[in-house]
């Protein structure tokens, strides 16, 4: 893989992470029952902003490696999108399970 391809993958992962983080942040801000618990903050930021910073960084890193692996498989675009979404969903569900979110909470997401 060339340096130009890696740069393209990184930019794509940044754009995806940015939009997913903004949408997720707006959802958490809009509905009180989905509010972020104030158990962590970065540098005195609000819990929601701290959550969004962490989500953006983690999504960028995970997205970069997922896109790199999936693009190396040379699949059609629809299959690439499906695999990317499936793997991210599985990672999120494992995270939700580890933090003991309820079944009702899953239904609202």
C-alpha positions as CSV (number, residue, x, y, z in Angstrom):
1,X,0.0,0.0,0.0
2,X,1.4,3.4,-1.0
3,X,1.7,6.5,1.2
4,X,-0.9,8.2,-1.0
5,X,-3.4,5.3,-0.3
6,X,-2.7,5.4,3.4
7,X,-3.3,9.2,3.4
8,X,-6.6,8.7,1.5
9,X,-7.7,6.0,4.0
10,X,-6.8,8.3,6.9
11,X,-8.8,11.2,5.4
12,X,-11.8,9.0,4.8
13,X,-11.7,7.7,8.3
14,X,-11.4,11.2,9.7
15,X,-14.5,12.3,7.7
16,X,-16.5,9.3,8.7
17,X,-15.5,9.7,12.4
18,X,-16.3,13.4,12.3
19,X,-19.9,12.9,10.9
20,X,-20.6,9.9,13.2
21,X,-19.4,11.9,16.2
22,X,-21.5,14.9,15.4
23,X,-24.6,12.9,14.8
24,X,-24.1,10.8,18.0
25,X,-23.4,14.0,20.1
26,X,-26.5,15.6,18.8
27,X,-28.6,12.5,19.7
28,X,-27.1,12.4,23.2
29,X,-27.7,16.1,23.6
30,X,-31.3,16.0,22.4
31,X,-32.7,13.2,24.5
32,X,-32.3,13.4,28.3
33,X,-32.5,9.6,28.8
34,X,-29.5,9.2,26.5
35,X,-27.5,11.9,28.3
36,X,-23.8,11.1,29.0
37,X,-23.1,10.2,32.6
38,X,-20.7,12.8,34.2
39,X,-18.2,10.2,35.4
40,X,-15.4,11.3,33.2
41,X,-14.2,14.5,31.6
42,X,-11.1,15.6,29.8
43,X,-9.3,18.8,30.8
44,X,-12.4,20.2,32.6
45,X,-14.7,19.8,29.5
46,X,-18.3,18.9,29.8
47,X,-19.1,15.1,29.9
48,X,-20.7,15.3,26.4
49,X,-17.7,17.1,24.8
50,X,-15.3,14.7,26.6
51,X,-17.3,11.7,25.2
52,X,-17.3,13.2,21.7
53,X,-13.5,13.8,21.8
54,X,-12.9,10.2,22.9
55,X,-15.4,8.9,20.3
56,X,-13.8,10.9,17.5
57,X,-10.3,9.6,18.3
58,X,-11.3,6.0,18.8
59,X,-13.5,6.0,15.7
60,X,-10.7,7.5,13.6
61,X,-8.2,4.9,14.7
62,X,-10.5,1.9,14.4
63,X,-12.0,3.2,11.2
64,X,-8.5,3.7,9.7
65,X,-7.5,0.0,10.3
66,X,-10.9,-1.3,9.2
67,X,-10.9,0.7,6.0
68,X,-7.3,-0.4,5.3
69,X,-8.1,-4.1,5.8
70,X,-11.4,-3.9,3.9
71,X,-10.0,-2.0,0.9
72,X,-7.1,-4.6,0.7
73,X,-9.8,-7.3,0.2
74,X,-10.8,-5.6,-3.1
75,X,-14.5,-6.1,-2.6
76,X,-17.3,-4.2,-4.3
77,X,-18.4,-1.0,-2.7
78,X,-21.6,-2.3,-1.2
79,X,-19.8,-5.2,0.5
80,X,-17.1,-2.8,1.9
81,X,-19.8,-0.6,3.4
82,X,-21.6,-3.6,4.8
83,X,-18.5,-5.0,6.4
84,X,-17.4,-1.7,7.8
85,X,-20.9,-1.1,9.4
86,X,-21.1,-4.7,10.7
87,X,-17.7,-4.7,12.4
88,X,-18.3,-1.2,14.0
89,X,-21.8,-2.4,15.2
90,X,-20.3,-5.5,16.7
91,X,-17.6,-3.5,18.5
92,X,-20.2,-1.1,19.9
93,X,-22.4,-3.9,21.1
94,X,-19.5,-5.5,22.9
95,X,-18.8,-2.2,24.5
96,X,-22.4,-1.7,25.6
97,X,-22.5,-5.2,27.0
98,X,-19.3,-4.6,29.0
99,X,-20.8,-1.5,30.5
100,X,-24.1,-3.3,31.4
101,X,-26.5,-1.2,29.3
102,X,-30.0,-2.6,29.5
103,X,-32.0,-4.2,26.7
104,X,-34.3,-1.2,26.7
105,X,-31.4,1.1,26.1
106,X,-30.4,-1.0,23.0
107,X,-33.9,-0.7,21.6
108,X,-33.7,3.1,21.7
109,X,-30.4,3.1,19.9
